Amino acid sequence: MIFKRGDPINMLFMSTSELFGGVYFPVAVLPEWLQTVSHLLPITYSLNGMRHALLQGYSLGELAPEIGALVLFSAVLVPASLLAFRYAVRKAKMEGTLVHY
């Protein structure tokens, strides 16, 4: 709502997440410093969990580290995104541009 156009910003974030999150190749082949970056992305844990569950037959107990990381990401990012959305709506109301949506 603030930028009026989310496509370029969304494309930048999605491309970066896909590249460093393990969509195209395993995170283990990245250099150490990029592996650190990839562990800051939720997609890394979700892809690891899906691969372990679907390809290797892990149980829920064995998937606990990935599930725990995703719960932690959710606990931090959901409230942050709600605050950012509230800020964007307020700003759009003040500028009078809310009617565009």
C-alpha angles and dihedrals in degrees: 000000000000097000094035089216122059101174099092093042092046091048091052094051095043094048092049092047092049093048097047098028098068102258096126100028137358118284089231092073092059121095115266095258092051091048087058089053091048091054088061090063122084092214090068092061095042093051092046090050093048093048093048093046098043103033103030101028098236117180124231090263092055090048092054096107092054093043091048092051091050091049089051092049089050093049090054104034102042095060091041092052092048090052091048091049092049090051091049093050091049092049092047090050092050092049092044093236098116090098089071088073 
